[in-house]
Amino acid sequence: MDTFPAIRARGITKCFGDVVALDGIDLDVAHGQIHGLVGPNGAGKTTLLGLLLGLAVADSGRLEVLGTPVERALTTPDGVAGFVDGPGLYPSLTARQNLTALTALRGLDTGLSGVDDVLDQVGLTEVADDRARGFSLGMRQRLGLAAALLTRPRLLVLDEPSNGLDPAGKKHVHGVLTRLAAEGTSVVLSSHRMDDLEALCSEVTIIATGRVVFSGPLGKLATDHRELDYRLLTSDPQAARRVAAETAGVRIVDDAAVRQDSDLLVIRALVPALDELVVRLVGAGIALRELAPVVSPLEAAFLALTEQKETGS
Ligand SMILES: Nc1ncnc2c1ncn2[C@@H]1O[C@H](COP(=O)(O)OP(=O)(O)OP(=O)(O)O)[C@@H](O)[C@H]1O
């Protein structure tokens, strides 16, 4: 196992004319970690991923990828693969021909079996001889992932890899990424889908207007920041409402959207108050049937943190 992190970035800045895309970014990604980048449109995610792929160079700051400082040359660092702004493919070639051409271009020694293997990994075996021109967005994304896998990367960099994937395709790609990470490959990906990030990532970095707003484990983000709204379904809704009203730190939210379902209670609380409520409900002989955040903790924290940033509070 390597002793250095997969990515170590300090004070990275990048401007495009007057636009400050990255404004002093720090980023740490450990080996075998799937790390999510999240942020509003224009936050700087693609710019940062592009730096990792060697598509552009930072104006200032220090970037080390797989233990090696990234120089000013516009080349993909050794051991890194991926894509930003969609994978680059030859539309007139079939999926298999695209990968074979890439193998030749990059001088890879994977051979045909390597090509078939990555097609199988991303679930494109059945359409291997179809032209990329006719591929859906989701299929192109999978082919792009297959192209990245051909090089057996130690760091995989993906800009919104779930775009266009149907639920089965998403599950497939999640499986590929999770297995790669278990084998030691680090993955950095951006997404606007909080459920994707929650399903895949152990750590996330939230970026707003080119700055890091939060970076760390998802669990920390979920519990640290603020009260969340939870859906509460029990065996005795009326009794549960009474117990909730009597529990310190728990508020009943009268949300018109959920009132139609009269058995459902929406409560607002921090995690310790929620724990106390559960203990009380069970103590009162009320069975819990569902207790889940109305919006995911990551989404709630993301919105709160970016709103704070925008208002400067
Ligand atoms: N090549 C470029 N020339 C000029 N401005 C650019 C260029 N690339 C990015 N920018 C600007 O830099 C900022 C960050 O853009 P970037 O694409 O990195 O954001 P993003 O977080 O990936 O956004 P999105 O979620 O919309 O993909 C934006 O203001 C964008 O307009």
Ligand as a Chemical Component Dictionary entry (heavy atoms), coordinates in Angstrom:
data_LIG
# 
_chem_comp.id                   LIG 
_chem_comp.type                 NON-POLYMER 
_chem_comp.pdbx_formal_charge   0 
_chem_comp.three_letter_code    LIG 
# 
loop_
_chem_comp_atom.comp_id 
_chem_comp_atom.atom_id 
_chem_comp_atom.alt_atom_id 
_chem_comp_atom.type_symbol 
_chem_comp_atom.charge 
_chem_comp_atom.model_Cartn_x 
_chem_comp_atom.model_Cartn_y 
_chem_comp_atom.model_Cartn_z 
_chem_comp_atom.pdbx_ordinal 
LIG N1  N1  N 0 -12.893 27.406 -20.074 1  
LIG C1  C1  C 0 -13.514 28.329 -19.364 2  
LIG N2  N2  N 0 -13.529 29.632 -19.750 3  
LIG C2  C2  C 0 -14.135 30.565 -19.006 4  
LIG N3  N3  N 0 -14.787 30.331 -17.849 5  
LIG C3  C3  C 0 -14.816 29.063 -17.423 6  
LIG C4  C4  C 0 -14.198 27.994 -18.145 7  
LIG N4  N4  N 0 -14.381 26.840 -17.453 8  
LIG C5  C5  C 0 -15.104 27.167 -16.368 9  
LIG N5  N5  N 0 -15.355 28.480 -16.343 10 
LIG C6  C6  C 0 -16.070 29.214 -15.278 11 
LIG O1  O1  O 0 -15.534 28.786 -14.039 12 
LIG C7  C7  C 0 -16.551 28.616 -13.063 13 
LIG C8  C8  C 0 -16.548 27.180 -12.551 14 
LIG O2  O2  O 0 -17.015 26.326 -13.605 15 
LIG P1  P1  P 0 -17.084 24.753 -13.463 16 
LIG O3  O3  O 0 -17.497 24.223 -14.792 17 
LIG O4  O4  O 0 -15.827 24.250 -12.898 18 
LIG O5  O5  O 0 -18.259 24.569 -12.395 19 
LIG P2  P2  P 0 -19.058 23.248 -11.990 20 
LIG O6  O6  O 0 -19.110 23.217 -10.499 21 
LIG O7  O7  O 0 -18.485 22.067 -12.668 22 
LIG O8  O8  O 0 -20.513 23.566 -12.564 23 
LIG P3  P3  P 0 -21.691 22.580 -13.079 24 
LIG O9  O9  O 0 -22.286 21.946 -11.859 25 
LIG O10 O10 O 0 -22.629 23.530 -13.743 26 
LIG O11 O11 O 0 -21.065 21.602 -14.034 27 
LIG C9  C9  C 0 -17.851 29.034 -13.735 28 
LIG O12 O12 O 0 -18.084 30.389 -13.426 29 
LIG C10 C10 C 0 -17.544 28.853 -15.209 30 
LIG O13 O13 O 0 -18.332 29.738 -15.987 31 
# 
loop_
_chem_comp_bond.comp_id 
_chem_comp_bond.atom_id_1 
_chem_comp_bond.atom_id_2 
_chem_comp_bond.value_order 
_chem_comp_bond.pdbx_ordinal 
LIG N1  C1  SING 1  
LIG C1  N2  SING 2  
LIG C1  C4  DOUB 3  
LIG N2  C2  DOUB 4  
LIG C2  N3  SING 5  
LIG N3  C3  DOUB 6  
LIG C3  C4  SING 7  
LIG C3  N5  SING 8  
LIG C4  N4  SING 9  
LIG N4  C5  DOUB 10 
LIG C5  N5  SING 11 
LIG N5  C6  SING 12 
LIG C6  O1  SING 13 
LIG C6  C10 SING 14 
LIG O1  C7  SING 15 
LIG C7  C8  SING 16 
LIG C7  C9  SING 17 
LIG C8  O2  SING 18 
LIG O2  P1  SING 19 
LIG P1  O3  DOUB 20 
LIG P1  O4  SING 21 
LIG P1  O5  SING 22 
LIG O5  P2  SING 23 
LIG P2  O6  DOUB 24 
LIG P2  O7  SING 25 
LIG P2  O8  SING 26 
LIG O8  P3  SING 27 
LIG P3  O9  DOUB 28 
LIG P3  O10 SING 29 
LIG P3  O11 SING 30 
LIG C9  O12 SING 31 
LIG C9  C10 SING 32 
LIG C10 O13 SING 33 
# 
